[in-house]
């Protein structure tokens, strides 16, 4: 559903684009990148960049959850039912990490998946079909690099 964007909507659109970009750029990071101070090694530029890339995913998820509270009707819309099933599946997987032999370090992959799923859910509402091309262009550029 497309409508004339207000200032708040424009900010949300910019955030959704950044969130999508952050998820793409954090693909090669892992939970270990968040533990840069625990390694007892001198801080390297590469480690700081990986920390920031991975931390940005968690920060994006935090703000997306914040947006959910303001746009409950968008998030809980019946047309987003497939996204709801996938989000529930990811939350069950998150719960399963704590009660299985699977490493807790895999939590970062589930957090990334939740972030991108919620980003796509909101982008389907806030962007027109013409504007959604931005996400395709970002994907093509990153895949080409």
GUFIVEX-186566 format. One record per residue: x, y, z of N, C-alpha, C in turn. Coordinates in steps of 0.05 Angstrom, whole numbers, plus 5000, padded with zeros to 4 digits. Each point is the difference from the previous one (the first is absolute). Layout:
XYZXYZXYZ...
//
This chain:
501749775000498350235000501850255000499850164980501750234997498450255006501250195014498750255006502150225000499150255001501950234999501650005026502749984998501649975023500350265017499749975025500550225019503049985008500850185017502850005009500749745015498149915017500549755015500249764981498450004980500049774981502650014984500950244992502650024986502349895017500050075025502049905019499949695001497649895002499749715001501049884974499450124978500949894974503150004999501250225008502950015000501149795019498849965023500949805019499749724988497849954986499649734988502149944979500750214984502149964980502749945014500650165021502549955015500049735013497749925011499949745013500449774980498950034976500449804979502949994992501250234997502950024993501749885022499450065025501549895023499949705000497649894995499849714999501749874978500050134977501749904979503050025007500850225011502850045006501049845024498249905015500949845024499949704995499849924976499749714994502449845010502450104997502449845007500850045029498450135016500750045028498849775017501049975024498949805019499950115028499149845018499750095028502850065011502049864991502850055010500950294995498950134979500850274994499150205022498049925016499150175022501849985024501749805000501749955024502950104995500350234989502750104993501650075025498850085021501550065024500749765017498749784995500549765015502349844989500950054976502149844987502850065011500350205016502750075012502150054978499150114978501850074979499750304994502050124989499750294993497750044979498750225003497850064982501150064972499049864981500750054972497650144986500650154980498050144985497949814989500849774990498249804988498149905022501049955024498349905021497950215009500850255000498250215008497850034979500749984974498050024979498149775001501049755005498249775002498250025024501150115022498350055024497750194993500750224987497950204993498049894981500949844980498149884981498149815014501049845018498349815014498250145021501150195014498450145020497750164987500550094976497950154985497549834995500449744996497749834996498249995026501349975023498550005025498750275005501350214993498950275003497650044981500349904976497750014981497649855010500549765011497749855011498750145023501650135017498850155022498250224989500950154980498350224990497649894984500349774987497749884986497949925020500849895023498149925021498650265010501550215002498950265009497950094980500649974974498150084979497549835001500349755007497649825002498050115020500950125022498250115020498450234989501150154981498650234989498249934976500749784987498549914976499049725004498649955022499049745006498049904978498450184990498149934980501349914974502350114994501549924976501349735005501249975023501549755006498149765003497750045013498249785005497849984979500450114977498149984978499849714990497649934992499649724990501649954974500550204985501549964975503049935005500950035025502749945008500249735014498049834996499949745014502449834995501049994976502449834994502450105015500350265003502250125016499749925029497550005010499549925028500949725005499349824982500849725003503149975000501350154983502949994999501350125025498850215010501050135024499649815024497749875001499649805022501949774997500549914976502049794996502850085010500850254994502650095009500150035030497850095012500050025029500149725014498849814987500249725011502949904997501350074977502849934997501750135021499550255005501450155021499849875027497549925006499549865025501549735001500149864977501349744998503050025004501250224994502950035004500849975029498350095017500650005029499749725012498349834988499549745011501049774983501950054983501249784984503050015001501249814987503049994999501150204980498250134985500850194981501450245014502050114987501550225012498350255002500350145023498650255004501050214981502449954988501150194981498350034975498349804995498350014977497650195003499850125023497850195005500250244980502450074993500350234982498749954972500049754991498749954975497050035001498949925023497150025003499250305004501750155014499450285004500250144972501949934984500250124973497549934983499149755002497749924985497550145010499750045026497750155011500150294990502350115000500350284992499250044970501049824983499450034972497049944995498949815014497249934996498250245008500550125023498450225008500450244982502550044991500550224981498449964974500049764990498549954975497050035005499049915023497250035007499250304999501650175013499350285001500550144973502049914985500550124974497749944981498749785003497749944983497750185005499950135023497850195006500850284993502450085008500850284998501050094972500749814983501150074974498149934978499950164980498549934976501549794985498749884980501449794985502450124985499750244991502250134986502450065020499350075024502150065020501449745010498649784998501249755009502349914983500350124977502349944983502650075013499950195019502450075015501249755013498349835012500949765013501349804980498849994976501149834979502750104991500250274996502550124992502249955021499350045025502049955022500949714999498249824996500749724999501849934976499350114977501649944976502850125003500250245011502650135003501849845019498849925023501649845019500749734989498249874987500649744988502150024978500050224986502050044979502850055011500150135023502650065012501149745011
//
